Amino acid sequence: MANPTVTNVDGTNSGPNVTLLPDTIQLPTGNIWKSGLFTITLSPAQVNTVTAAEQTFTATGIGLQVGDYVSVTCTAPTAGVGIVNASVSAADALTIQFVNPTAGNLTPTASTPYLVYVVRPQPLWTAPASEPQLDW
């Protein structure tokens, strides 16, 4: 399947369907509207022994919105501390759940770069009622 020609709403592109295509690039299948990989510097607080604790960080500059899918990776992880979940709890608010299964309290290294992969679903997209959601 060939990718469709993307046209500005005002029709400045002479390609086909100048009035039907949106002003943003979309994948030919699925419901992903935008995606991006960003680097932010975080200084997490101590993670107590044998616990999984959520910490929320301000992530201005990325433009996070509730409903975005996020995946977070630390570029220099602290031994014994892992990331088990990440979500967007409010606009520009990144919530990361850290786990510490060890016998002592651990604090992830301060001022460490974290990679944040963001996927934003297509607005107003709803799953089809009776057919597959992904039509390959």
N, C-alpha and C positions, 0 to 999 in steps of 0.2 A: 504494500500500500504506500503510495507516494504521499509525502507531506503536502498539505494544502498551501496554496499561496496565501500569505498573510497581507492584509490590506489595511491601510488606515481608514478610519471611519469616514473621513471626508472624500475617499475614493481617489487619492492621489496615485495609488498604484494601479496600473492598467491591467493587472491580473484578473483572473476570473472571480466571480462572486463578490464584487467590490462592496456590495451592500449587505452581504450575509456574514462575512467573517468578522470576528472581533478585532479590537485594536491591540490585542496582546497575543503573543505566540502561545499556542497550545499544542500538546502532544496529540498525535492522530487518534489515540485511543486512551481510555482511562479518564480519571477525574483529577489529575494533578495539574494545577494551574501555574505554580511557581515553585522553585526549589533553589536552595543556595547553601554554600558552606562558608561559615564565618569563624573567625578566631576572636575569642574574648579572654581577658585576663581575670582570673578569679582568685580569691583568698578564702577558701572554705574554713568554717569553724571546726573545732574538735569533734570527732566522731567517737562516741563512747563505746566501750567494749561490748561485744555481742549485741549489736543493734543495727537497725537500718533507719537512718534519720533523714528527713527532708530538710533542705536548706534552699531559701529563695534568694535570687540575685537579681539586681537591676541589669538588664541587658539592652541599654539604649544603643541606638545606631543600627540594630538589626531590623527592627520593626516587627517584633513578634506580636502575634494576635492569638487570642484564645481560639482553639480549634486547629492551630498549626501542629503538625507532627514534628517532634524534635528528637534527635539522637545526639548524645554528648559523649565525647572522648577526651580524656586528659592526656596532654602530650608528654607529661613527666609524672606518671602516677606514683603515689606513695605506697610502698609495700604494705599489704594488709588492708588497704582501703579500696573498695570497688564502687563503681557506679551501676546501680541496678535499675534505675528508672529516671526519666526526665519528662517534663511537661511544661506547658505555658499556663501559668496560673492566673495571669492578668496581662494586659498590654505591657510589653517590654519587661515582663517578669518571668524569669526562667527558674523553674523549681527542679532541683536535682536531688535524688535520693541516693545517699552514700551508705555503704554497708561496711561494717567492721566486725568480722567474725573472730578476731583474735582475743587474747586474754587481757589486753591492755588498751587504754584509750589512745587514739592516734589522731594527729592533725595533718591533713593534706598540706603539702608545701604551699606557702603563700605566694601570691603574684605569679601563678602558673598559667600558661596559655591552655585553653580548652577549645577543642573544635566542636562547633555546633552546626549540625546538618538540619536544615529546616525544609519541610515540605508543606506547601499550602494547597488544600483541596480547591477545586474549582468552585467559585461562589454559586450558590443556588442549585448545586448538583444534587440530584436525588437518585437513588438506586432504582433501576427498572423493576416493575412489579412482577414480571413473569419470565424474564430472560436473564442470562448471565450478566453480572455487573461489568466484567471485562470482556469486551468483544474483540478478540484478537483477529 
